[in-house]
Amino acid sequence: MSYPENQSTLIKWLSTLFILWLGLWLLLLIFLPREYYTVLFFLLGIAPILGWFMVQPRRVIWFFMIFFGVNKLDD
């Protein structure tokens, strides 16, 4: 495989890992008692979101366009 194909496969695997990590964290958030809710616990929950944006920075632009309701389809 060439370099771009390897990079694309890596990005897919990392994205899948981040989604699984976030899903597991959300399950823990639902089922764990409140005494486990610490700053570290919430930082571990935010980590896959930050990682997902770091793998492909263009997603930050997509996120803010969706968040602020920017519609580029009329251009």
PDB file of N, CA, C, O and CB in Angstrom:
ATOM      1  N   MET A   1       0.834  -1.190   0.000  1.00  0.00           N
ATOM      2  CA  MET A   1       0.000   0.000   0.000  1.00  0.00           C
ATOM      3  C   MET A   1       0.875   1.249   0.000  1.00  0.00           C
ATOM      4  O   MET A   1       1.961   1.279   0.577  1.00  0.00           O
ATOM      5  CB  MET A   1      -0.947   0.001   1.213  1.00  0.00           C
ATOM      6  N   SER A   2       0.375   2.244  -0.649  1.00  0.00           N
ATOM      7  CA  SER A   2       1.108   3.503  -0.664  1.00  0.00           C
ATOM      8  C   SER A   2       0.859   4.273   0.633  1.00  0.00           C
ATOM      9  O   SER A   2       0.013   3.906   1.447  1.00  0.00           O
ATOM     10  CB  SER A   2       0.702   4.354  -1.886  1.00  0.00           C
ATOM     11  N   TYR A   3       1.607   5.325   0.790  1.00  0.00           N
ATOM     12  CA  TYR A   3       1.525   6.113   2.025  1.00  0.00           C
ATOM     13  C   TYR A   3       0.125   6.684   2.289  1.00  0.00           C
ATOM     14  O   TYR A   3      -0.359   6.568   3.415  1.00  0.00           O
ATOM     15  CB  TYR A   3       2.524   7.246   1.969  1.00  0.00           C
ATOM     16  N   PRO A   4      -0.549   7.295   1.301  1.00  0.00           N
ATOM     17  CA  PRO A   4      -1.892   7.830   1.583  1.00  0.00           C
ATOM     18  C   PRO A   4      -2.888   6.746   2.001  1.00  0.00           C
ATOM     19  O   PRO A   4      -3.758   6.994   2.836  1.00  0.00           O
ATOM     20  CB  PRO A   4      -2.424   8.556   0.359  1.00  0.00           C
ATOM     21  N   GLU A   5      -2.764   5.541   1.422  1.00  0.00           N
ATOM     22  CA  GLU A   5      -3.673   4.455   1.807  1.00  0.00           C
ATOM     23  C   GLU A   5      -3.404   4.026   3.242  1.00  0.00           C
ATOM     24  O   GLU A   5      -4.339   3.763   3.998  1.00  0.00           O
ATOM     25  CB  GLU A   5      -3.522   3.251   0.852  1.00  0.00           C
ATOM     26  N   ASN A   6      -2.125   3.953   3.623  1.00  0.00           N
ATOM     27  CA  ASN A   6      -1.791   3.608   5.007  1.00  0.00           C
ATOM     28  C   ASN A   6      -2.318   4.665   5.968  1.00  0.00           C
ATOM     29  O   ASN A   6      -2.842   4.340   7.033  1.00  0.00           O
ATOM     30  CB  ASN A   6      -0.270   3.452   5.173  1.00  0.00           C
ATOM     31  N   GLN A   7      -2.177   5.914   5.593  1.00  0.00           N
ATOM     32  CA  GLN A   7      -2.647   6.996   6.452  1.00  0.00           C
ATOM     33  C   GLN A   7      -4.166   6.956   6.577  1.00  0.00           C
ATOM     34  O   GLN A   7      -4.702   7.187   7.661  1.00  0.00           O
ATOM     35  CB  GLN A   7      -2.191   8.358   5.903  1.00  0.00           C
ATOM     36  N   SER A   8      -4.860   6.667   5.490  1.00  0.00           N
ATOM     37  CA  SER A   8      -6.316   6.588   5.527  1.00  0.00           C
ATOM     38  C   SER A   8      -6.775   5.447   6.427  1.00  0.00           C
ATOM     39  O   SER A   8      -7.730   5.601   7.189  1.00  0.00           O
ATOM     40  CB  SER A   8      -6.878   6.406   4.116  1.00  0.00           C
ATOM     41  N   THR A   9      -6.099   4.301   6.341  1.00  0.00           N
ATOM     42  CA  THR A   9      -6.439   3.166   7.198  1.00  0.00           C
ATOM     43  C   THR A   9      -6.182   3.506   8.656  1.00  0.00           C
ATOM     44  O   THR A   9      -6.986   3.162   9.522  1.00  0.00           O
ATOM     45  CB  THR A   9      -5.638   1.920   6.793  1.00  0.00           C
ATOM     46  N   LEU A  10      -5.084   4.170   8.934  1.00  0.00           N
ATOM     47  CA  LEU A  10      -4.771   4.577  10.300  1.00  0.00           C
ATOM     48  C   LEU A  10      -5.834   5.529  10.842  1.00  0.00           C
ATOM     49  O   LEU A  10      -6.264   5.393  11.987  1.00  0.00           O
ATOM     50  CB  LEU A  10      -3.389   5.238  10.358  1.00  0.00           C
ATOM     51  N   ILE A  11      -6.253   6.483  10.031  1.00  0.00           N
ATOM     52  CA  ILE A  11      -7.274   7.436  10.461  1.00  0.00           C
ATOM     53  C   ILE A  11      -8.586   6.717  10.745  1.00  0.00           C
ATOM     54  O   ILE A  11      -9.273   7.046  11.712  1.00  0.00           O
ATOM     55  CB  ILE A  11      -7.483   8.527   9.396  1.00  0.00           C
ATOM     56  N   LYS A  12      -8.943   5.740   9.917  1.00  0.00           N
ATOM     57  CA  LYS A  12     -10.180   4.984  10.157  1.00  0.00           C
ATOM     58  C   LYS A  12     -10.104   4.222  11.470  1.00  0.00           C
ATOM     59  O   LYS A  12     -11.062   4.223  12.243  1.00  0.00           O
ATOM     60  CB  LYS A  12     -10.452   4.008   8.999  1.00  0.00           C
ATOM     61  N   TRP A  13      -8.970   3.569  11.732  1.00  0.00           N
ATOM     62  CA  TRP A  13      -8.818   2.816  12.976  1.00  0.00           C
ATOM     63  C   TRP A  13      -8.824   3.738  14.188  1.00  0.00           C
ATOM     64  O   TRP A  13      -9.446   3.422  15.201  1.00  0.00           O
ATOM     65  CB  TRP A  13      -7.528   2.002  12.949  1.00  0.00           C
ATOM     66  N   LEU A  14      -8.144   4.867  14.096  1.00  0.00           N
ATOM     67  CA  LEU A  14      -8.133   5.813  15.209  1.00  0.00           C
ATOM     68  C   LEU A  14      -9.524   6.393  15.458  1.00  0.00           C
ATOM     69  O   LEU A  14      -9.934   6.556  16.607  1.00  0.00           O
ATOM     70  CB  LEU A  14      -7.135   6.942  14.936  1.00  0.00           C
ATOM     71  N   SER A  15     -10.242   6.699  14.395  1.00  0.00           N
ATOM     72  CA  SER A  15     -11.600   7.210  14.553  1.00  0.00           C
ATOM     73  C   SER A  15     -12.488   6.178  15.226  1.00  0.00           C
ATOM     74  O   SER A  15     -13.290   6.516  16.097  1.00  0.00           O
ATOM     75  CB  SER A  15     -12.188   7.607  13.198  1.00  0.00           C
ATOM     76  N   THR A  16     -12.349   4.920  14.826  1.00  0.00           N
ATOM     77  CA  THR A  16     -13.123   3.849  15.453  1.00  0.00           C
ATOM     78  C   THR A  16     -12.757   3.708  16.922  1.00  0.00           C
ATOM     79  O   THR A  16     -13.631   3.526  17.770  1.00  0.00           O
ATOM     80  CB  THR A  16     -12.895   2.519  14.723  1.00  0.00           C
ATOM     81  N   LEU A  17     -11.469   3.792  17.225  1.00  0.00           N
ATOM     82  CA  LEU A  17     -11.020   3.697  18.611  1.00  0.00           C
ATOM     83  C   LEU A  17     -11.585   4.841  19.452  1.00  0.00           C
ATOM     84  O   LEU A  17     -12.034   4.619  20.576  1.00  0.00           O
ATOM     85  CB  LEU A  17      -9.490   3.700  18.677  1.00  0.00           C
ATOM     86  N   PHE A  18     -11.565   6.056  18.917  1.00  0.00           N
ATOM     87  CA  PHE A  18     -12.102   7.198  19.649  1.00  0.00           C
ATOM     88  C   PHE A  18     -13.597   7.042  19.902  1.00  0.00           C
ATOM     89  O   PHE A  18     -14.083   7.379  20.982  1.00  0.00           O
ATOM     90  CB  PHE A  18     -11.832   8.491  18.885  1.00  0.00           C
ATOM     91  N   ILE A  19     -14.329   6.534  18.913  1.00  0.00           N
ATOM     92  CA  ILE A  19     -15.772   6.348  19.075  1.00  0.00           C
ATOM     93  C   ILE A  19     -16.059   5.284  20.122  1.00  0.00           C
ATOM     94  O   ILE A  19     -16.956   5.459  20.946  1.00  0.00           O
ATOM     95  CB  ILE A  19     -16.423   5.965  17.738  1.00  0.00           C
ATOM     96  N   LEU A  20     -15.308   4.178  20.104  1.00  0.00           N
ATOM     97  CA  LEU A  20     -15.498   3.133  21.113  1.00  0.00           C
ATOM     98  C   LEU A  20     -15.158   3.652  22.506  1.00  0.00           C
ATOM     99  O   LEU A  20     -15.871   3.363  23.468  1.00  0.00           O
ATOM    100  CB  LEU A  20     -14.636   1.904  20.783  1.00  0.00           C
ATOM    101  N   TRP A  21     -14.086   4.409  22.618  1.00  0.00           N
ATOM    102  CA  TRP A  21     -13.678   4.982  23.901  1.00  0.00           C
ATOM    103  C   TRP A  21     -14.772   5.905  24.443  1.00  0.00           C
ATOM    104  O   TRP A  21     -15.126   5.834  25.620  1.00  0.00           O
ATOM    105  CB  TRP A  21     -12.346   5.756  23.753  1.00  0.00           C
ATOM    106  N   LEU A  22     -15.296   6.759  23.586  1.00  0.00           N
ATOM    107  CA  LEU A  22     -16.352   7.674  24.007  1.00  0.00           C
ATOM    108  C   LEU A  22     -17.612   6.905  24.408  1.00  0.00           C
ATOM    109  O   LEU A  22     -18.267   7.249  25.392  1.00  0.00           O
ATOM    110  CB  LEU A  22     -16.674   8.672  22.885  1.00  0.00           C
ATOM    111  N   GLY A  23     -17.947   5.867  23.645  1.00  0.00           N
ATOM    112  CA  GLY A  23     -19.110   5.044  23.987  1.00  0.00           C
ATOM    113  C   GLY A  23     -18.951   4.372  25.337  1.00  0.00           C
ATOM    114  O   GLY A  23     -19.889   4.344  26.134  1.00  0.00           O
ATOM    115  N   LEU A  24     -17.779   3.834  25.596  1.00  0.00           N
ATOM    116  CA  LEU A  24     -17.516   3.201  26.891  1.00  0.00           C
ATOM    117  C   LEU A  24     -17.602   4.228  28.012  1.00  0.00           C
ATOM    118  O   LEU A  24     -18.156   3.946  29.074  1.00  0.00           O
ATOM    119  CB  LEU A  24     -16.130   2.523  26.895  1.00  0.00           C
ATOM    120  N   TRP A  25     -17.062   5.406  27.780  1.00  0.00           N
ATOM    121  CA  TRP A  25     -17.123   6.454  28.798  1.00  0.00           C
ATOM    122  C   TRP A  25     -18.568   6.857  29.088  1.00  0.00           C
ATOM    123  O   TRP A  25     -18.936   7.069  30.244  1.00  0.00           O
ATOM    124  CB  TRP A  25     -16.315   7.676  28.351  1.00  0.00           C
ATOM    125  N   LEU A  26     -19.381   6.961  28.042  1.00  0.00           N
ATOM    126  CA  LEU A  26     -20.784   7.313  28.255  1.00  0.00           C
ATOM    127  C   LEU A  26     -21.519   6.235  29.043  1.00  0.00           C
ATOM    128  O   LEU A  26     -22.355   6.547  29.892  1.00  0.00           O
ATOM    129  CB  LEU A  26     -21.479   7.543  26.917  1.00  0.00           C
ATOM    130  N   LEU A  27     -21.213   4.968  28.767  1.00  0.00           N
ATOM    131  CA  LEU A  27     -21.810   3.879  29.551  1.00  0.00           C
ATOM    132  C   LEU A  27     -21.388   3.970  31.012  1.00  0.00           C
ATOM    133  O   LEU A  27     -22.210   3.801  31.913  1.00  0.00           O
ATOM    134  CB  LEU A  27     -21.410   2.510  28.971  1.00  0.00           C
ATOM    135  N   LEU A  28     -20.114   4.234  31.242  1.00  0.00           N
ATOM    136  CA  LEU A  28     -19.644   4.398  32.617  1.00  0.00           C
ATOM    137  C   LEU A  28     -20.317   5.593  33.288  1.00  0.00           C
ATOM    138  O   LEU A  28     -20.649   5.539  34.472  1.00  0.00           O
ATOM    139  CB  LEU A  28     -18.120   4.568  32.644  1.00  0.00           C
ATOM    140  N   LEU A  29     -20.515   6.656  32.540  1.00  0.00           N
ATOM    141  CA  LEU A  29     -21.183   7.836  33.082  1.00  0.00           C
ATOM    142  C   LEU A  29     -22.607   7.503  33.524  1.00  0.00           C
ATOM    143  O   LEU A  29     -23.091   8.027  34.527  1.00  0.00           O
ATOM    144  CB  LEU A  29     -21.203   8.965  32.043  1.00  0.00           C
ATOM    145  N   ILE A  30     -23.262   6.641  32.781  1.00  0.00           N
ATOM    146  CA  ILE A  30     -24.638   6.263  33.115  1.00  0.00           C
ATOM    147  C   ILE A  30     -24.681   5.339  34.324  1.00  0.00           C
ATOM    148  O   ILE A  30     -25.515   5.521  35.211  1.00  0.00           O
ATOM    149  CB  ILE A  30     -25.310   5.588  31.920  1.00  0.00           C
ATOM    150  N   PHE A  31     -23.789   4.343  34.372  1.00  0.00           N
ATOM    151  CA  PHE A  31     -23.925   3.270  35.354  1.00  0.00           C
ATOM    152  C   PHE A  31     -23.074   3.415  36.614  1.00  0.00           C
ATOM    153  O   PHE A  31     -23.354   2.750  37.611  1.00  0.00           O
ATOM    154  CB  PHE A  31     -23.591   1.995  34.709  1.00  0.00           C
ATOM    155  N   LEU A  32     -22.051   4.258  36.599  1.00  0.00           N
ATOM    156  CA  LEU A  32     -21.222   4.402  37.799  1.00  0.00           C
ATOM    157  C   LEU A  32     -21.892   5.319  38.818  1.00  0.00           C
ATOM    158  O   LEU A  32     -22.604   6.252  38.447  1.00  0.00           O
ATOM    159  CB  LEU A  32     -19.833   4.949  37.430  1.00  0.00           C
ATOM    160  N   PRO A  33     -21.665   5.053  40.097  1.00  0.00           N
ATOM    161  CA  PRO A  33     -22.187   5.967  41.126  1.00  0.00           C
ATOM    162  C   PRO A  33     -21.489   7.326  41.056  1.00  0.00           C
ATOM    163  O   PRO A  33     -20.410   7.454  40.477  1.00  0.00           O
ATOM    164  CB  PRO A  33     -22.008   5.354  42.535  1.00  0.00           C
ATOM    165  N   ARG A  34     -22.107   8.313  41.640  1.00  0.00           N
ATOM    166  CA  ARG A  34     -21.596   9.690  41.560  1.00  0.00           C
ATOM    167  C   ARG A  34     -20.227   9.879  42.197  1.00  0.00           C
ATOM    168  O   ARG A  34     -19.516  10.812  41.820  1.00  0.00           O
ATOM    169  CB  ARG A  34     -22.566  10.622  42.212  1.00  0.00           C
ATOM    170  N   GLU A  35     -19.831   9.051  43.129  1.00  0.00           N
ATOM    171  CA  GLU A  35     -18.525   9.259  43.773  1.00  0.00           C
ATOM    172  C   GLU A  35     -17.352   9.023  42.814  1.00  0.00           C
ATOM    173  O   GLU A  35     -16.220   9.407  43.110  1.00  0.00           O
ATOM    174  CB  GLU A  35     -18.390   8.335  44.978  1.00  0.00           C
ATOM    175  N   TYR A  36     -17.621   8.396  41.672  1.00  0.00           N
ATOM    176  CA  TYR A  36     -16.569   8.184  40.673  1.00  0.00           C
ATOM    177  C   TYR A  36     -16.445   9.361  39.704  1.00  0.00           C
ATOM    178  O   TYR A  36     -15.530   9.379  38.881  1.00  0.00           O
ATOM    179  CB  TYR A  36     -16.844   6.905  39.894  1.00  0.00           C
ATOM    180  N   TYR A  37     -17.331  10.326  39.783  1.00  0.00           N
ATOM    181  CA  TYR A  37     -17.282  11.470  38.880  1.00  0.00           C
ATOM    182  C   TYR A  37     -16.234  12.455  39.389  1.00  0.00           C
ATOM    183  O   TYR A  37     -16.527  13.313  40.222  1.00  0.00           O
ATOM    184  CB  TYR A  37     -18.679  12.152  38.763  1.00  0.00           C
ATOM    185  N   THR A  38     -15.038  12.326  38.891  1.00  0.00           N
ATOM    186  CA  THR A  38     -13.943  13.207  39.275  1.00  0.00           C
ATOM    187  C   THR A  38     -13.503  14.018  38.059  1.00  0.00           C
ATOM    188  O   THR A  38     -13.975  13.795  36.945  1.00  0.00           O
ATOM    189  CB  THR A  38     -12.754  12.395  39.860  1.00  0.00           C
ATOM    190  N   VAL A  39     -12.603  14.948  38.289  1.00  0.00           N
ATOM    191  CA  VAL A  39     -12.069  15.748  37.183  1.00  0.00           C
ATOM    192  C   VAL A  39     -11.367  14.842  36.176  1.00  0.00           C
ATOM    193  O   VAL A  39     -11.525  15.016  34.968  1.00  0.00           O
ATOM    194  CB  VAL A  39     -11.092  16.833  37.708  1.00  0.00           C
ATOM    195  N   LEU A  40     -10.599  13.884  36.663  1.00  0.00           N
ATOM    196  CA  LEU A  40      -9.898  12.958  35.768  1.00  0.00           C
ATOM    197  C   LEU A  40     -10.883  12.147  34.933  1.00  0.00           C
ATOM    198  O   LEU A  40     -10.646  11.904  33.750  1.00  0.00           O
ATOM    199  CB  LEU A  40      -8.994  12.015  36.573  1.00  0.00           C
ATOM    200  N   PHE A  41     -11.979  11.734  35.542  1.00  0.00           N
ATOM    201  CA  PHE A  41     -12.998  10.970  34.818  1.00  0.00           C
ATOM    202  C   PHE A  41     -13.551  11.787  33.648  1.00  0.00           C
ATOM    203  O   PHE A  41     -13.720  11.264  32.547  1.00  0.00           O
ATOM    204  CB  PHE A  41     -14.142  10.556  35.770  1.00  0.00           C
ATOM    205  N   PHE A  42     -13.833  13.065  33.887  1.00  0.00           N
ATOM    206  CA  PHE A  42     -14.368  13.898  32.816  1.00  0.00           C
ATOM    207  C   PHE A  42     -13.308  14.246  31.776  1.00  0.00           C
ATOM    208  O   PHE A  42     -13.631  14.393  30.598  1.00  0.00           O
ATOM    209  CB  PHE A  42     -14.958  15.170  33.392  1.00  0.00           C
ATOM    210  N   LEU A  43     -12.056  14.379  32.188  1.00  0.00           N
ATOM    211  CA  LEU A  43     -10.981  14.600  31.212  1.00  0.00           C
ATOM    212  C   LEU A  43     -10.807  13.383  30.314  1.00  0.00           C
ATOM    213  O   LEU A  43     -10.551  13.522  29.118  1.00  0.00           O
ATOM    214  CB  LEU A  43      -9.656  14.922  31.927  1.00  0.00           C
ATOM    215  N   LEU A  44     -10.944  12.195  30.886  1.00  0.00           N
ATOM    216  CA  LEU A  44     -10.862  10.978  30.073  1.00  0.00           C
ATOM    217  C   LEU A  44     -12.031  10.888  29.095  1.00  0.00           C
ATOM    218  O   LEU A  44     -11.906  10.280  28.031  1.00  0.00           O
ATOM    219  CB  LEU A  44     -10.834   9.736  30.973  1.00  0.00           C
ATOM    220  N   GLY A  45     -13.147  11.478  29.444  1.00  0.00           N
ATOM    221  CA  GLY A  45     -14.282  11.505  28.530  1.00  0.00           C
ATOM    222  C   GLY A  45     -14.097  12.493  27.395  1.00  0.00           C
ATOM    223  O   GLY A  45     -14.591  12.276  26.288  1.00  0.00           O
ATOM    224  N   ILE A  46     -13.391  13.573  27.664  1.00  0.00           N
ATOM    225  CA  ILE A  46     -13.156  14.589  26.640  1.00  0.00           C
ATOM    226  C   ILE A  46     -11.998  14.190  25.719  1.00  0.00           C
ATOM    227  O   ILE A  46     -11.942  14.631  24.571  1.00  0.00           O
ATOM    228  CB  ILE A  46     -12.865  15.947  27.295  1.00  0.00           C
ATOM    229  N   ALA A  47     -11.096  13.376  26.203  1.00  0.00           N
ATOM    230  CA  ALA A  47      -9.901  12.995  25.433  1.00  0.00           C
ATOM    231  C   ALA A  47     -10.220  12.418  24.055  1.00  0.00           C
ATOM    232  O   ALA A  47      -9.576  12.824  23.087  1.00  0.00           O
ATOM    233  CB  ALA A  47      -9.096  11.988  26.212  1.00  0.00           C
ATOM    234  N   PRO A  48     -11.183  11.487  23.906  1.00  0.00           N
ATOM    235  CA  PRO A  48     -11.431  10.975  22.559  1.00  0.00           C
ATOM    236  C   PRO A  48     -12.008  12.025  21.620  1.00  0.00           C
ATOM    237  O   PRO A  48     -11.788  11.964  20.411  1.00  0.00           O
ATOM    238  CB  PRO A  48     -12.363   9.799  22.625  1.00  0.00           C
ATOM    239  N   ILE A  49     -12.743  12.983  22.166  1.00  0.00           N
ATOM    240  CA  ILE A  49     -13.285  14.045  21.319  1.00  0.00           C
ATOM    241  C   ILE A  49     -12.144  14.915  20.801  1.00  0.00           C
ATOM    242  O   ILE A  49     -12.095  15.244  19.616  1.00  0.00           O
ATOM    243  CB  ILE A  49     -14.318  14.905  22.100  1.00  0.00           C
ATOM    244  N   LEU A  50     -11.236  15.281  21.684  1.00  0.00           N
ATOM    245  CA  LEU A  50     -10.072  16.067  21.261  1.00  0.00           C
ATOM    246  C   LEU A  50      -9.207  15.272  20.290  1.00  0.00           C
ATOM    247  O   LEU A  50      -8.713  15.821  19.305  1.00  0.00           O
ATOM    248  CB  LEU A  50      -9.238  16.498  22.480  1.00  0.00           C
ATOM    249  N   GLY A  51      -9.022  13.989  20.562  1.00  0.00           N
ATOM    250  CA  GLY A  51      -8.243  13.140  19.664  1.00  0.00           C
ATOM    251  C   GLY A  51      -8.877  13.023  18.297  1.00  0.00           C
ATOM    252  O   GLY A  51      -8.181  13.018  17.282  1.00  0.00           O
ATOM    253  N   TRP A  52     -10.196  12.929  18.264  1.00  0.00           N
ATOM    254  CA  TRP A  52     -10.908  12.813  16.993  1.00  0.00           C
ATOM    255  C   TRP A  52     -10.692  14.063  16.156  1.00  0.00           C
ATOM    256  O   TRP A  52     -10.512  13.979  14.941  1.00  0.00           O
ATOM    257  CB  TRP A  52     -12.412  12.579  17.228  1.00  0.00           C
ATOM    258  N   PHE A  53     -10.709  15.232  16.808  1.00  0.00           N
ATOM    259  CA  PHE A  53     -10.450  16.469  16.083  1.00  0.00           C
ATOM    260  C   PHE A  53      -8.986  16.583  15.669  1.00  0.00           C
ATOM    261  O   PHE A  53      -8.690  17.178  14.633  1.00  0.00           O
ATOM    262  CB  PHE A  53     -10.846  17.666  16.933  1.00  0.00           C
ATOM    263  N   MET A  54      -8.067  16.030  16.451  1.00  0.00           N
ATOM    264  CA  MET A  54      -6.647  16.130  16.122  1.00  0.00           C
ATOM    265  C   MET A  54      -6.265  15.219  14.962  1.00  0.00           C
ATOM    266  O   MET A  54      -5.343  15.532  14.209  1.00  0.00           O
ATOM    267  CB  MET A  54      -5.804  15.793  17.337  1.00  0.00           C
ATOM    268  N   VAL A  55      -6.964  14.093  14.808  1.00  0.00           N
ATOM    269  CA  VAL A  55      -6.650  13.177  13.713  1.00  0.00           C
ATOM    270  C   VAL A  55      -6.943  13.844  12.377  1.00  0.00           C
ATOM    271  O   VAL A  55      -6.155  13.732  11.438  1.00  0.00           O
ATOM    272  CB  VAL A  55      -7.451  11.865  13.847  1.00  0.00           C
ATOM    273  N   GLN A  56      -8.066  14.532  12.290  1.00  0.00           N
ATOM    274  CA  GLN A  56      -8.394  15.256  11.067  1.00  0.00           C
ATOM    275  C   GLN A  56      -8.881  16.650  11.450  1.00  0.00           C
ATOM    276  O   GLN A  56     -10.058  16.829  11.761  1.00  0.00           O
ATOM    277  CB  GLN A  56      -9.474  14.493  10.226  1.00  0.00           C
ATOM    278  N   PRO A  57      -7.996  17.628  11.430  1.00  0.00           N
ATOM    279  CA  PRO A  57      -8.356  18.983  11.872  1.00  0.00           C
ATOM    280  C   PRO A  57      -9.508  19.610  11.088  1.00  0.00           C
ATOM    281  O   PRO A  57     -10.174  20.512  11.597  1.00  0.00           O
ATOM    282  CB  PRO A  57      -7.157  19.874  11.768  1.00  0.00           C
ATOM    283  N   ARG A  58      -9.752  19.154   9.874  1.00  0.00           N
ATOM    284  CA  ARG A  58     -10.848  19.717   9.087  1.00  0.00           C
ATOM    285  C   ARG A  58     -12.196  19.506   9.784  1.00  0.00           C
ATOM    286  O   ARG A  58     -13.143  20.262   9.564  1.00  0.00           O
ATOM    287  CB  ARG A  58     -10.874  19.086   7.688  1.00  0.00           C
ATOM    288  N   ARG A  59     -12.270  18.476  10.622  1.00  0.00           N
ATOM    289  CA  ARG A  59     -13.515  18.215  11.346  1.00  0.00           C
ATOM    290  C   ARG A  59     -13.859  19.339  12.307  1.00  0.00           C
ATOM    291  O   ARG A  59     -15.031  19.548  12.619  1.00  0.00           O
ATOM    292  CB  ARG A  59     -13.416  16.906  12.106  1.00  0.00           C
ATOM    293  N   VAL A  60     -12.856  20.065  12.779  1.00  0.00           N
ATOM    294  CA  VAL A  60     -13.120  21.215  13.650  1.00  0.00           C
ATOM    295  C   VAL A  60     -13.936  22.246  12.878  1.00  0.00           C
ATOM    296  O   VAL A  60     -14.888  22.815  13.412  1.00  0.00           O
ATOM    297  CB  VAL A  60     -11.789  21.845  14.174  1.00  0.00           C
ATOM    298  N   ILE A  61     -13.567  22.482  11.633  1.00  0.00           N
ATOM    299  CA  ILE A  61     -14.301  23.425  10.791  1.00  0.00           C
ATOM    300  C   ILE A  61     -15.716  22.920  10.564  1.00  0.00           C
ATOM    301  O   ILE A  61     -16.669  23.693  10.657  1.00  0.00           O
ATOM    302  CB  ILE A  61     -13.581  23.637   9.443  1.00  0.00           C
ATOM    303  N   TRP A  62     -15.870  21.620  10.264  1.00  0.00           N
ATOM    304  CA  TRP A  62     -17.208  21.048  10.067  1.00  0.00           C
ATOM    305  C   TRP A  62     -18.052  21.225  11.317  1.00  0.00           C
ATOM    306  O   TRP A  62     -19.219  21.608  11.240  1.00  0.00           O
ATOM    307  CB  TRP A  62     -17.116  19.556   9.698  1.00  0.00           C
ATOM    308  N   PHE A  63     -17.454  20.942  12.473  1.00  0.00           N
ATOM    309  CA  PHE A  63     -18.181  21.045  13.736  1.00  0.00           C
ATOM    310  C   PHE A  63     -18.695  22.467  13.949  1.00  0.00           C
ATOM    311  O   PHE A  63     -19.866  22.663  14.273  1.00  0.00           O
ATOM    312  CB  PHE A  63     -17.283  20.623  14.909  1.00  0.00           C
ATOM    313  N   PHE A  64     -17.818  23.459  13.767  1.00  0.00           N
ATOM    314  CA  PHE A  64     -18.237  24.841  13.999  1.00  0.00           C
ATOM    315  C   PHE A  64     -19.247  25.304  12.954  1.00  0.00           C
ATOM    316  O   PHE A  64     -20.129  26.106  13.264  1.00  0.00           O
ATOM    317  CB  PHE A  64     -17.024  25.768  13.994  1.00  0.00           C
ATOM    318  N   MET A  65     -19.135  24.816  11.727  1.00  0.00           N
ATOM    319  CA  MET A  65     -20.125  25.166  10.713  1.00  0.00           C
ATOM    320  C   MET A  65     -21.496  24.617  11.098  1.00  0.00           C
ATOM    321  O   MET A  65     -22.508  25.299  10.937  1.00  0.00           O
ATOM    322  CB  MET A  65     -19.700  24.631   9.333  1.00  0.00           C
ATOM    323  N   ILE A  66     -21.529  23.393  11.602  1.00  0.00           N
ATOM    324  CA  ILE A  66     -22.795  22.803  12.038  1.00  0.00           C
ATOM    325  C   ILE A  66     -23.297  23.518  13.286  1.00  0.00           C
ATOM    326  O   ILE A  66     -24.481  23.840  13.390  1.00  0.00           O
ATOM    327  CB  ILE A  66     -22.630  21.288  12.312  1.00  0.00           C
ATOM    328  N   PHE A  67     -22.394  23.764  14.232  1.00  0.00           N
ATOM    329  CA  PHE A  67     -22.768  24.385  15.505  1.00  0.00           C
ATOM    330  C   PHE A  67     -23.352  25.785  15.299  1.00  0.00           C
ATOM    331  O   PHE A  67     -24.340  26.148  15.938  1.00  0.00           O
ATOM    332  CB  PHE A  67     -21.550  24.461  16.434  1.00  0.00           C
ATOM    333  N   PHE A  68     -22.745  26.564  14.412  1.00  0.00           N
ATOM    334  CA  PHE A  68     -23.206  27.928  14.187  1.00  0.00           C
ATOM    335  C   PHE A  68     -24.214  28.036  13.040  1.00  0.00           C
ATOM    336  O   PHE A  68     -24.680  29.133  12.731  1.00  0.00           O
ATOM    337  CB  PHE A  68     -22.025  28.821  13.907  1.00  0.00           C
ATOM    338  N   GLY A  69     -24.550  26.921  12.414  1.00  0.00           N
ATOM    339  CA  GLY A  69     -25.577  26.917  11.383  1.00  0.00           C
ATOM    340  C   GLY A  69     -25.147  27.544  10.077  1.00  0.00           C
ATOM    341  O   GLY A  69     -25.966  28.141   9.378  1.00  0.00           O
ATOM    342  N   VAL A  70     -23.876  27.419   9.735  1.00  0.00           N
ATOM    343  CA  VAL A  70     -23.385  27.976   8.478  1.00  0.00           C
ATOM    344  C   VAL A  70     -23.776  27.029   7.353  1.00  0.00           C
ATOM    345  O   VAL A  70     -23.459  25.840   7.389  1.00  0.00           O
ATOM    346  CB  VAL A  70     -21.835  28.196   8.516  1.00  0.00           C
ATOM    347  N   ASN A  71     -24.462  27.564   6.363  1.00  0.00           N
ATOM    348  CA  ASN A  71     -24.913  26.754   5.233  1.00  0.00           C
ATOM    349  C   ASN A  71     -24.141  27.176   3.994  1.00  0.00           C
ATOM    350  O   ASN A  71     -24.328  28.282   3.488  1.00  0.00           O
ATOM    351  CB  ASN A  71     -26.448  26.897   5.008  1.00  0.00           C
ATOM    352  N   LYS A  72     -23.273  26.295   3.506  1.00  0.00           N
ATOM    353  CA  LYS A  72     -22.455  26.601   2.327  1.00  0.00           C
ATOM    354  C   LYS A  72     -23.068  26.018   1.056  1.00  0.00           C
ATOM    355  O   LYS A  72     -22.451  26.092  -0.006  1.00  0.00           O
ATOM    356  CB  LYS A  72     -21.033  26.064   2.513  1.00  0.00           C
ATOM    357  N   LEU A  73     -24.266  25.440   1.141  1.00  0.00           N
ATOM    358  CA  LEU A  73     -24.866  24.811  -0.026  1.00  0.00           C
ATOM    359  C   LEU A  73     -25.379  25.833  -1.032  1.00  0.00           C
ATOM    360  O   LEU A  73     -25.531  25.508  -2.210  1.00  0.00           O
ATOM    361  CB  LEU A  73     -25.994  23.904   0.401  1.00  0.00           C
ATOM    362  N   ASP A  74     -25.650  27.058  -0.596  1.00  0.00           N
ATOM    363  CA  ASP A  74     -26.168  28.080  -1.503  1.00  0.00           C
ATOM    364  C   ASP A  74     -25.088  28.698  -2.374  1.00  0.00           C
ATOM    365  O   ASP A  74     -25.406  29.369  -3.356  1.00  0.00           O
ATOM    366  CB  ASP A  74     -26.855  29.161  -0.717  1.00  0.00           C
ATOM    367  N   ASP A  75     -23.827  28.493  -2.045  1.00  0.00           N
ATOM    368  CA  ASP A  75     -22.723  29.101  -2.806  1.00  0.00           C
ATOM    369  C   ASP A  75     -22.572  28.464  -4.163  1.00  0.00           C
ATOM    370  O   ASP A  75     -21.694  28.853  -4.933  1.00  0.00           O
ATOM    371  CB  ASP A  75     -21.413  28.986  -2.042  1.00  0.00           C
TER     372      ASP A  75
END
